[in-house]
């Protein structure tokens, strides 16, 4: 088995990270929804006011997975870590890369004194749901996801 290196993302990782995000969007049949540019993505992660952080998984010096997260605040629970995306390229699944990324993100949240971690999973994505069930999460069927898009 090839060595998997989990590390914090650096600016040079943005292009391959964005490719993995597009791969995920294609899997979710929503590639047309990805409108962020590489420049915006890079600025948002490594500019003057970064809003996201990430871990990457590397195999043979190639980014094969990402865990991208950011701060969320709950007036009931305090600081929460929000996991936006956990992605492993399709050909590398089954090698425990997702587990290693997820565990690194959980440890990051605990060591930085977040009160917990929250994320979403599509109700039809059985492989992801089964993966997360191993961590004894609380699935919430009480709340709707809501978003408002701003026109430019």
Long-range contacts (C-beta under 8 A, 24 or more apart in sequence): 1-95, 2-59, 2-60, 2-95, 3-59, 4-57, 4-58, 4-59, 4-64, 4-95, 4-96, 4-97, 4-100, 5-57, 5-58, 5-59, 6-55, 6-56, 6-57, 6-58, 6-100, 6-101, 6-104, 7-55, 7-56, 7-58, 8-53, 8-54, 8-55, 8-56, 9-45, 9-53, 9-54, 9-55, 9-56, 9-66, 9-68, 10-46, 11-42, 11-45, 11-46, 13-54, 13-56, 13-63, 14-38, 14-41, 14-42, 14-45, 14-46, 16-62, 16-63, 17-41, 17-54, 17-56, 17-63, 17-66, 17-68, 20-63, 20-65, 20-66, 20-87, 20-89, 21-66, 21-68, 21-85, 21-87, 23-87, 23-89, 23-90, 24-85, 24-87, 27-90, 28-122, 28-125, 52-84, 53-108, 55-101, 55-104, 55-105, 55-108, 57-88, 57-92, 57-97, 57-100, 57-101, 59-92, 59-95, 59-97, 64-88, 64-89, 64-92, 64-97, 65-89, 65-92, 65-97, 65-98, 65-101, 66-101, 67-101, 67-102, 67-104, 67-105, 69-105, 69-108, 69-109, 69-117, 72-118, 74-115, 77-115, 77-116, 78-115, 79-113, 79-114, 79-115, 80-114, 80-115, 80-116, 80-117, 80-118, 81-105, 81-108, 81-109, 81-112, 81-114, 81-116, 81-117, 81-118, 82-117, 82-118, 82-119, 83-117, 83-118, 83-119, 84-119, 86-119, 86-128, 98-131, 99-131, 102-131, 102-135, 106-135, 120-145
